[in-house]
């Protein structure tokens, strides 16, 4: 009886600790990608620029002679960089909040851990770029080209109408989780008319996305969360949807045959 009492006391001591640890583990993926927590976006590093467009144009000219196009950790906030050829540039941990990059060429650029909050990427090309743990909340990137990009960015509230994500990889990074579960977050994004042909969207956050008429041909949406999303008119040909969460999502009746492996089909809204 004494031994049982001792076991009971140990259990009662460790039980609250176990609950806290479990809570931390459940919230860890979200915390890992929430880099905005505690950041003052009004401070100069995130709201002002330390160089000018002319400086960047000179760097582009120097790049043609073999000098690296390196803007890593630079503050480029609010600059007009529209139409510039920044392909292959290094923007690691750079700050480009509210920067105008429409029609810019960012193909093959390194945007890892960069900040592009409310940046304008309309009609820009990021084909083959790399953006790990990148902050892209509320960007405008309508008709941009994100083909073949590796993207584990937070795009909450972004406008991505008619944007091309063909063969892009937005899936969760299962090998590198030191910062939590990193994957693309497309929560409440405008995706009308976008193309995700052969894209990897495994475990991506698509909750409440406006994804009408999106083309998911041969895309992998396994384990993605698309609860509350609008998929009216979406194309699902040969897509993989195992455990795709469609709770309260808006689905066309003729799409059900392609979505048999998804979750919560009994809770979808029929258009």
Phi and psi in degrees as GROMACS dihedral restraints (atoms count N, CA, C in turn):
[ dihedral_restraints ]
;  ai    aj    ak    al  type     phi  dphi    fc
    3     4     5     6     1   -62.4    20    10
    4     5     6     7     1   -42.3    20    10
    6     7     8     9     1   -62.4    20    10
    7     8     9    10     1   -41.7    20    10
    9    10    11    12     1   -63.6    20    10
   10    11    12    13     1   -37.5    20    10
   12    13    14    15     1   -65.7    20    10
   13    14    15    16     1   -40.2    20    10
   15    16    17    18     1   -63.4    20    10
   16    17    18    19     1   -43.0    20    10
   18    19    20    21     1   -61.5    20    10
   19    20    21    22     1   -39.9    20    10
   21    22    23    24     1   -64.6    20    10
   22    23    24    25     1   -41.7    20    10
   24    25    26    27     1   -64.4    20    10
   25    26    27    28     1   -41.0    20    10
   27    28    29    30     1   -63.8    20    10
   28    29    30    31     1   -41.5    20    10
   30    31    32    33     1   -63.0    20    10
   31    32    33    34     1   -44.3    20    10
   33    34    35    36     1   -67.3    20    10
   34    35    36    37     1   -26.5    20    10
   36    37    38    39     1   -75.5    20    10
   37    38    39    40     1   -43.6    20    10
   39    40    41    42     1   -86.0    20    10
   40    41    42    43     1   -18.3    20    10
   42    43    44    45     1   -59.1    20    10
   43    44    45    46     1   -46.4    20    10
   45    46    47    48     1   -61.0    20    10
   46    47    48    49     1   -37.4    20    10
   48    49    50    51     1   -63.0    20    10
   49    50    51    52     1   -41.9    20    10
   51    52    53    54     1   -62.5    20    10
   52    53    54    55     1   -38.6    20    10
   54    55    56    57     1   -64.7    20    10
   55    56    57    58     1   -41.7    20    10
   57    58    59    60     1   -64.0    20    10
   58    59    60    61     1   -44.9    20    10
   60    61    62    63     1   -61.7    20    10
   61    62    63    64     1   -41.6    20    10
   63    64    65    66     1   -63.3    20    10
   64    65    66    67     1   -40.5    20    10
   66    67    68    69     1   -63.7    20    10
   67    68    69    70     1   -41.1    20    10
   69    70    71    72     1   -64.6    20    10
   70    71    72    73     1   -38.9    20    10
   72    73    74    75     1   -67.4    20    10
   73    74    75    76     1   -37.8    20    10
   75    76    77    78     1   -69.6    20    10
   76    77    78    79     1   -33.3    20    10
   78    79    80    81     1   -91.9    20    10
   79    80    81    82     1    -7.3    20    10
   81    82    83    84     1   -58.4    20    10
   82    83    84    85     1   -45.5    20    10
   84    85    86    87     1   -58.0    20    10
   85    86    87    88     1   -41.2    20    10
   87    88    89    90     1   -68.6    20    10
   88    89    90    91     1   -44.8    20    10
   90    91    92    93     1   -61.3    20    10
   91    92    93    94     1   -38.1    20    10
   93    94    95    96     1   -59.3    20    10
   94    95    96    97     1   -32.0    20    10
   96    97    98    99     1  -102.2    20    10
   97    98    99   100     1    -2.5    20    10
   99   100   101   102     1   -89.2    20    10
  100   101   102   103     1    77.9    20    10
  102   103   104   105     1   -83.3    20    10
  103   104   105   106     1    -7.6    20    10
  105   106   107   108     1   -77.5    20    10
  106   107   108   109     1   -17.4    20    10
  108   109   110   111     1   -60.4    20    10
  109   110   111   112     1   118.3    20    10
  111   112   113   114     1    82.2    20    10
  112   113   114   115     1     3.4    20    10
  114   115   116   117     1   -93.0    20    10
  115   116   117   118     1   129.5    20    10
  117   118   119   120     1   -90.6    20    10
  118   119   120   121     1   102.5    20    10
  120   121   122   123     1   -74.8    20    10
  121   122   123   124     1    -4.6    20    10
  123   124   125   126     1   -89.2    20    10
  124   125   126   127     1   -13.3    20    10
  126   127   128   129     1   -67.9    20    10
  127   128   129   130     1   152.8    20    10
  129   130   131   132     1   -52.0    20    10
  130   131   132   133     1   -37.0    20    10
  132   133   134   135     1   -61.2    20    10
  133   134   135   136     1   -26.2    20    10
  135   136   137   138     1  -112.3    20    10
  136   137   138   139     1     2.4    20    10
  138   139   140   141     1  -133.6    20    10
  139   140   141   142     1   -10.9    20    10
  141   142   143   144     1  -125.9    20    10
  142   143   144   145     1   169.5    20    10
  144   145   146   147     1  -113.3    20    10
  145   146   147   148     1   139.7    20    10
  147   148   149   150     1   -96.5    20    10
  148   149   150   151     1    -9.7    20    10
  150   151   152   153     1  -135.2    20    10
  151   152   153   154     1   173.2    20    10
  153   154   155   156     1  -111.5    20    10
  154   155   156   157     1   170.8    20    10
  156   157   158   159     1   -59.6    20    10
  157   158   159   160     1   -38.7    20    10
  159   160   161   162     1   -60.1    20    10
  160   161   162   163     1   -38.7    20    10
  162   163   164   165     1   -62.6    20    10
  163   164   165   166     1   -39.9    20    10
  165   166   167   168     1   -72.0    20    10
  166   167   168   169     1   -38.8    20    10
  168   169   170   171     1   -61.7    20    10
  169   170   171   172     1   -38.2    20    10
  171   172   173   174     1   -66.1    20    10
  172   173   174   175     1   -40.2    20    10
  174   175   176   177     1   -63.1    20    10
  175   176   177   178     1   -35.7    20    10
  177   178   179   180     1   -65.3    20    10
  178   179   180   181     1   -41.1    20    10
  180   181   182   183     1   -63.7    20    10
  181   182   183   184     1   -44.2    20    10
  183   184   185   186     1   -63.2    20    10
  184   185   186   187     1   -33.2    20    10
  186   187   188   189     1   -62.5    20    10
  187   188   189   190     1   -32.2    20    10
  189   190   191   192     1   -66.8    20    10
  190   191   192   193     1   -15.6    20    10
  192   193   194   195     1  -101.1    20    10
  193   194   195   196     1     6.1    20    10
  195   196   197   198     1   107.5    20    10
  196   197   198   199     1    -2.2    20    10
  198   199   200   201     1   -76.7    20    10
  199   200   201   202     1   130.9    20    10
  201   202   203   204     1   -59.4    20    10
  202   203   204   205     1   142.2    20    10
  204   205   206   207     1   -90.8    20    10
  205   206   207   208     1    86.2    20    10
  207   208   209   210     1  -117.5    20    10
  208   209   210   211     1   113.0    20    10
  210   211   212   213     1  -121.4    20    10
  211   212   213   214     1    25.6    20    10
  213   214   215   216     1   -60.1    20    10
  214   215   216   217     1   134.8    20    10
  216   217   218   219     1    64.6    20    10
  217   218   219   220     1    10.7    20    10
  219   220   221   222     1   -83.4    20    10
  220   221   222   223     1   152.7    20    10
  222   223   224   225     1   -96.2    20    10
  223   224   225   226     1   111.8    20    10
  225   226   227   228     1  -120.7    20    10
  226   227   228   229     1    25.6    20    10
  228   229   230   231     1   -61.8    20    10
  229   230   231   232     1   133.6    20    10
  231   232   233   234     1    75.7    20    10
  232   233   234   235     1     1.1    20    10
  234   235   236   237     1   -72.2    20    10
  235   236   237   238     1   153.7    20    10
  237   238   239   240     1   -93.4    20    10
  238   239   240   241     1   100.2    20    10
  240   241   242   243     1  -113.1    20    10
  241   242   243   244     1    22.5    20    10
  243   244   245   246     1   -62.1    20    10
  244   245   246   247     1   138.9    20    10
  246   247   248   249     1    76.5    20    10
  247   248   249   250     1    -0.7    20    10
  249   250   251   252     1   -79.5    20    10
  250   251   252   253     1   150.2    20    10
  252   253   254   255     1   -92.1    20    10
  253   254   255   256     1    98.5    20    10
  255   256   257   258     1  -111.3    20    10
  256   257   258   259     1    22.3    20    10
  258   259   260   261     1   -60.6    20    10
  259   260   261   262     1   137.6    20    10
  261   262   263   264     1    74.8    20    10
  262   263   264   265     1     4.9    20    10
  264   265   266   267     1   -71.8    20    10
  265   266   267   268     1   154.0    20    10
  267   268   269   270     1  -102.3    20    10
  268   269   270   271     1   108.0    20    10
  270   271   272   273     1  -115.4    20    10
  271   272   273   274     1    30.8    20    10
  273   274   275   276     1   -57.4    20    10
  274   275   276   277     1   123.6    20    10
  276   277   278   279     1    57.7    20    10
  277   278   279   280     1    20.3    20    10
  279   280   281   282     1   -76.6    20    10
  280   281   282   283     1   157.5    20    10
  282   283   284   285     1  -110.4    20    10
  283   284   285   286     1   115.8    20    10
  285   286   287   288     1  -126.6    20    10
  286   287   288   289     1    37.3    20    10
  288   289   290   291     1   -63.9    20    10
  289   290   291   292     1   130.1    20    10
  291   292   293   294     1    61.0    20    10
  292   293   294   295     1    21.1    20    10
  294   295   296   297     1   -78.7    20    10
  295   296   297   298     1   141.6    20    10
  297   298   299   300     1   -90.8    20    10
  298   299   300   301     1   107.2    20    10
  300   301   302   303     1  -119.2    20    10
  301   302   303   304     1    22.2    20    10
  303   304   305   306     1   -64.6    20    10
  304   305   306   307     1   139.4    20    10
  306   307   308   309     1    64.1    20    10
  307   308   309   310     1    11.5    20    10
  309   310   311   312     1   -79.2    20    10
  310   311   312   313     1   154.5    20    10
  312   313   314   315     1  -103.7    20    10
  313   314   315   316     1   108.1    20    10
  315   316   317   318     1  -117.4    20    10
  316   317   318   319     1    27.5    20    10
  318   319   320   321     1   -63.2    20    10
  319   320   321   322     1   131.4    20    10
  321   322   323   324     1    71.4    20    10
  322   323   324   325     1     9.8    20    10
  324   325   326   327     1   -74.3    20    10
  325   326   327   328     1   153.2    20    10
  327   328   329   330     1   -97.3    20    10
  328   329   330   331     1   110.0    20    10
  330   331   332   333     1  -114.9    20    10
  331   332   333   334     1    21.6    20    10
  333   334   335   336     1   -58.3    20    10
  334   335   336   337     1   129.4    20    10
  336   337   338   339     1    58.1    20    10
  337   338   339   340     1    21.1    20    10
  339   340   341   342     1   -80.9    20    10
  340   341   342   343     1   161.3    20    10
  342   343   344   345     1  -114.4    20    10
  343   344   345   346     1   117.5    20    10
  345   346   347   348     1  -129.8    20    10
  346   347   348   349     1    36.3    20    10
  348   349   350   351     1   -61.4    20    10
  349   350   351   352     1   126.0    20    10
  351   352   353   354     1    61.0    20    10
  352   353   354   355     1    23.0    20    10
  354   355   356   357     1   -73.3    20    10
  355   356   357   358     1   156.4    20    10
  357   358   359   360     1  -104.4    20    10
  358   359   360   361     1   107.9    20    10
  360   361   362   363     1  -115.0    20    10
  361   362   363   364     1    25.6    20    10
  363   364   365   366     1   -56.5    20    10
  364   365   366   367     1   127.0    20    10
  366   367   368   369     1    60.9    20    10
  367   368   369   370     1    16.7    20    10
  369   370   371   372     1   -81.1    20    10
  370   371   372   373     1   160.9    20    10
  372   373   374   375     1  -115.1    20    10
  373   374   375   376     1   119.3    20    10
  375   376   377   378     1  -116.9    20    10
  376   377   378   379     1    28.8    20    10
  378   379   380   381     1   -57.9    20    10
  379   380   381   382     1   126.3    20    10
  381   382   383   384     1    72.6    20    10
  382   383   384   385     1     9.9    20    10
  384   385   386   387     1   -75.0    20    10
  385   386   387   388     1   169.3    20    10
  387   388   389   390     1  -127.7    20    10
  388   389   390   391     1   121.5    20    10
  390   391   392   393     1  -135.1    20    10
  391   392   393   394     1    91.1    20    10
  393   394   395   396     1  -102.6    20    10
  394   395   396   397     1   128.9    20    10
  396   397   398   399     1    55.3    20    10
  397   398   399   400     1    41.2    20    10
  399   400   401   402     1   -94.4    20    10
  400   401   402   403     1   141.5    20    10
  402   403   404   405     1   -97.9    20    10
  403   404   405   406     1   110.0    20    10
  405   406   407   408     1  -129.6    20    10
  406   407   408   409     1    31.5    20    10
  408   409   410   411     1   -60.4    20    10
  409   410   411   412     1   134.0    20    10
  411   412   413   414     1    61.7    20    10
  412   413   414   415     1    25.9    20    10
  414   415   416   417     1   -70.6    20    10
  415   416   417   418     1   158.4    20    10
  417   418   419   420     1  -109.7    20    10
  418   419   420   421     1   114.9    20    10
  420   421   422   423     1  -138.5    20    10
  421   422   423   424     1    38.5    20    10
  423   424   425   426     1   -62.3    20    10
  424   425   426   427     1   137.6    20    10
  426   427   428   429     1    59.3    20    10
  427   428   429   430     1    21.9    20    10
  429   430   431   432     1   -81.4    20    10
  430   431   432   433     1   166.3    20    10
  432   433   434   435     1  -114.4    20    10
  433   434   435   436     1   105.8    20    10
  435   436   437   438     1  -107.3    20    10
  436   437   438   439     1    25.1    20    10
  438   439   440   441     1   -59.5    20    10
  439   440   441   442     1   138.6    20    10
  441   442   443   444     1    59.6    20    10
  442   443   444   445     1    16.7    20    10
  444   445   446   447     1   -77.0    20    10
  445   446   447   448     1   148.8    20    10
  447   448   449   450     1  -100.3    20    10
  448   449   450   451     1   111.5    20    10
  450   451   452   453     1  -130.4    20    10
  451   452   453   454     1   109.3    20    10
  453   454   455   456     1  -122.2    20    10
  454   455   456   457     1    67.6    20    10
  456   457   458   459     1  -117.2    20    10
  457   458   459   460     1   159.6    20    10
  459   460   461   462     1   -92.5    20    10
  460   461   462   463     1   109.4    20    10
  462   463   464   465     1  -112.4    20    10
  463   464   465   466     1    29.6    20    10
  465   466   467   468     1   -54.8    20    10
  466   467   468   469     1   128.6    20    10
  468   469   470   471     1    72.6    20    10
  469   470   471   472     1    12.3    20    10
  471   472   473   474     1   -75.9    20    10
  472   473   474   475     1   157.3    20    10
  474   475   476   477     1  -106.5    20    10
  475   476   477   478     1   112.5    20    10
  477   478   479   480     1  -129.1    20    10
  478   479   480   481     1    39.7    20    10
  480   481   482   483     1   -66.8    20    10
  481   482   483   484     1   129.6    20    10
  483   484   485   486     1    60.3    20    10
  484   485   486   487     1    21.1    20    10
  486   487   488   489     1   -77.1    20    10
  487   488   489   490     1   144.3    20    10
  489   490   491   492     1   -99.3    20    10
  490   491   492   493     1   120.9    20    10
  492   493   494   495     1  -119.2    20    10
  493   494   495   496     1    25.7    20    10
  495   496   497   498     1   -58.6    20    10
  496   497   498   499     1   129.3    20    10
  498   499   500   501     1    60.1    20    10
  499   500   501   502     1    20.5    20    10
  501   502   503   504     1   -79.8    20    10
  502   503   504   505     1   155.3    20    10
  504   505   506   507     1  -116.2    20    10
  505   506   507   508     1   103.7    20    10
  507   508   509   510     1  -109.3    20    10
  508   509   510   511     1    10.9    20    10
  510   511   512   513     1   -73.5    20    10
  511   512   513   514     1   167.0    20    10
  513   514   515   516     1   -65.5    20    10
  514   515   516   517     1   138.6    20    10
  516   517   518   519     1   -86.5    20    10
  517   518   519   520     1    98.6    20    10
  519   520   521   522     1   -81.1    20    10
  520   521   522   523     1   -14.9    20    10
  522   523   524   525     1   -89.3    20    10
  523   524   525   526     1   -30.7    20    10
  525   526   527   528     1  -118.4    20    10
  526   527   528   529     1    95.0    20    10
  528   529   530   531     1  -119.0    20    10
  529   530   531   532     1    25.9    20    10
  531   532   533   534     1   -64.5    20    10
  532   533   534   535     1   -24.2    20    10
  534   535   536   537     1  -105.6    20    10
  535   536   537   538     1    13.5    20    10
  537   538   539   540     1   100.3    20    10
  538   539   540   541     1  -175.6    20    10
  540   541   542   543     1   -78.7    20    10
  541   542   543   544     1   102.4    20    10
  543   544   545   546     1   -91.8    20    10
  544   545   546   547     1   123.6    20    10
  546   547   548   549     1  -157.3    20    10
  547   548   549   550     1   170.4    20    10
  549   550   551   552     1   -69.6    20    10
  550   551   552   553     1   136.9    20    10
  552   553   554   555     1  -112.1    20    10
  553   554   555   556     1   112.7    20    10
  555   556   557   558     1  -114.4    20    10
  556   557   558   559     1    39.2    20    10
  558   559   560   561     1   -67.8    20    10
  559   560   561   562     1   122.6    20    10
  561   562   563   564     1    60.6    20    10
  562   563   564   565     1    25.8    20    10
  564   565   566   567     1   -81.2    20    10
  565   566   567   568     1   156.7    20    10
  567   568   569   570     1   -95.1    20    10
  568   569   570   571     1   109.3    20    10
  570   571   572   573     1  -118.9    20    10
  571   572   573   574     1    13.3    20    10
  573   574   575   576     1   -52.9    20    10
  574   575   576   577     1   126.8    20    10
  576   577   578   579     1    75.8    20    10
  577   578   579   580     1     6.7    20    10
  579   580   581   582     1   -72.5    20    10
  580   581   582   583     1   160.0    20    10
  582   583   584   585     1  -121.0    20    10
  583   584   585   586     1   124.4    20    10
  585   586   587   588     1  -120.3    20    10
  586   587   588   589     1    38.7    20    10
  588   589   590   591     1   -60.2    20    10
  589   590   591   592     1   125.5    20    10
  591   592   593   594     1    59.4    20    10
  592   593   594   595     1    22.2    20    10
  594   595   596   597     1   -83.4    20    10
  595   596   597   598     1   153.6    20    10
  597   598   599   600     1  -102.2    20    10
  598   599   600   601     1   108.4    20    10
  600   601   602   603     1  -116.1    20    10
  601   602   603   604     1    25.0    20    10
  603   604   605   606     1   -62.0    20    10
  604   605   606   607     1   125.8    20    10
  606   607   608   609     1    68.7    20    10
  607   608   609   610     1    13.7    20    10
  609   610   611   612     1   -72.6    20    10
  610   611   612   613     1   150.0    20    10
  612   613   614   615     1   -91.9    20    10
  613   614   615   616     1   107.8    20    10
  615   616   617   618     1  -115.7    20    10
  616   617   618   619     1    20.7    20    10
  618   619   620   621     1   -59.6    20    10
  619   620   621   622     1   130.5    20    10
  621   622   623   624     1    59.3    20    10
  622   623   624   625     1    22.6    20    10
  624   625   626   627     1   -69.7    20    10
  625   626   627   628     1   145.6    20    10
  627   628   629   630     1   -94.7    20    10
  628   629   630   631     1    87.9    20    10
  630   631   632   633     1  -114.7    20    10
  631   632   633   634     1    37.0    20    10
  633   634   635   636     1   -65.7    20    10
  634   635   636   637     1   136.0    20    10
  636   637   638   639     1    62.7    20    10
  637   638   639   640     1    25.1    20    10
  639   640   641   642     1   -79.0    20    10
  640   641   642   643     1   143.0    20    10
  642   643   644   645     1  -100.0    20    10
  643   644   645   646     1   110.2    20    10
  645   646   647   648     1  -106.4    20    10
  646   647   648   649     1    26.8    20    10
  648   649   650   651     1   -55.1    20    10
  649   650   651   652     1   122.3    20    10
  651   652   653   654     1    59.7    20    10
  652   653   654   655     1    19.9    20    10
  654   655   656   657     1   -83.3    20    10
  655   656   657   658     1   155.2    20    10
  657   658   659   660     1  -106.6    20    10
  658   659   660   661     1   107.8    20    10
  660   661   662   663     1  -111.5    20    10
  661   662   663   664     1    22.3    20    10
  663   664   665   666     1   -58.1    20    10
  664   665   666   667     1   134.8    20    10
  666   667   668   669     1    64.5    20    10
  667   668   669   670     1    10.7    20    10
  669   670   671   672     1   -76.7    20    10
  670   671   672   673     1   155.3    20    10
  672   673   674   675     1  -110.0    20    10
  673   674   675   676     1   109.3    20    10
  675   676   677   678     1  -120.8    20    10
  676   677   678   679     1    30.4    20    10
  678   679   680   681     1   -62.5    20    10
  679   680   681   682     1   135.3    20    10
  681   682   683   684     1    76.8    20    10
  682   683   684   685     1     4.1    20    10
  684   685   686   687     1   -79.5    20    10
  685   686   687   688     1   155.8    20    10
  687   688   689   690     1  -102.8    20    10
  688   689   690   691     1   108.0    20    10
  690   691   692   693     1  -111.1    20    10
  691   692   693   694     1    27.2    20    10
  693   694   695   696     1   -63.1    20    10
  694   695   696   697     1   130.0    20    10
  696   697   698   699     1    76.0    20    10
  697   698   699   700     1     7.1    20    10
  699   700   701   702     1   -70.7    20    10
  700   701   702   703     1   151.6    20    10
  702   703   704   705     1  -104.9    20    10
  703   704   705   706     1   123.8    20    10
  705   706   707   708     1  -115.8    20    10
  706   707   708   709     1    18.7    20    10
  708   709   710   711     1   -56.7    20    10
  709   710   711   712     1   122.1    20    10
  711   712   713   714     1    56.6    20    10
  712   713   714   715     1    24.4    20    10
  714   715   716   717     1   -82.7    20    10
  715   716   717   718     1   156.4    20    10
  717   718   719   720     1  -104.0    20    10
  718   719   720   721     1   121.6    20    10
  720   721   722   723     1  -128.6    20    10
  721   722   723   724     1    24.3    20    10
  723   724   725   726     1   -59.2    20    10
  724   725   726   727     1   122.6    20    10
  726   727   728   729     1    63.7    20    10
  727   728   729   730     1    20.3    20    10
  729   730   731   732     1   -67.9    20    10
  730   731   732   733     1   120.9    20    10
  732   733   734   735     1   -82.6    20    10
  733   734   735   736     1   113.8    20    10
  735   736   737   738     1  -113.0    20    10
  736   737   738   739     1    25.0    20    10
  738   739   740   741     1   -55.5    20    10
  739   740   741   742     1   119.4    20    10
  741   742   743   744     1    66.9    20    10
  742   743   744   745     1    12.1    20    10
  744   745   746   747     1   -75.2    20    10
  745   746   747   748     1   154.4    20    10
  747   748   749   750     1   -93.8    20    10
  748   749   750   751     1   118.1    20    10
  750   751   752   753     1  -128.9    20    10
  751   752   753   754     1   140.9    20    10
  753   754   755   756     1   -71.9    20    10
  754   755   756   757     1   140.5    20    10
  756   757   758   759     1   -56.5    20    10
  757   758   759   760     1   -34.5    20    10
  759   760   761   762     1   -77.8    20    10
  760   761   762   763     1     0.2    20    10
  762   763   764   765     1   -92.7    20    10
  763   764   765   766     1   -10.1    20    10
  765   766   767   768     1   -60.9    20    10
  766   767   768   769     1   -36.3    20    10
  768   769   770   771     1   -63.9    20    10
  769   770   771   772     1   -29.5    20    10
  771   772   773   774     1   -86.6    20    10
  772   773   774   775     1    -7.7    20    10
  774   775   776   777     1  -116.7    20    10
  775   776   777   778     1    22.4    20    10
  777   778   779   780     1   -63.3    20    10
  778   779   780   781     1   -25.4    20    10
  780   781   782   783     1   -92.4    20    10
  781   782   783   784     1     5.0    20    10
  783   784   785   786     1   -82.2    20    10
  784   785   786   787     1   165.8    20    10
  786   787   788   789     1   -94.9    20    10
  787   788   789   790     1   149.9    20    10
  789   790   791   792     1    61.4    20    10
  790   791   792   793     1    38.0    20    10
  792   793   794   795     1   -63.0    20    10
  793   794   795   796     1   -23.3    20    10
  795   796   797   798     1   -75.2    20    10
  796   797   798   799     1    -8.5    20    10
  798   799   800   801     1  -112.2    20    10
  799   800   801   802     1     4.0    20    10
  801   802   803   804     1   -73.1    20    10
  802   803   804   805     1   161.6    20    10
  804   805   806   807     1   -98.1    20    10
  805   806   807   808     1   127.0    20    10
  807   808   809   810     1   -88.0    20    10
  808   809   810   811     1   131.3    20    10
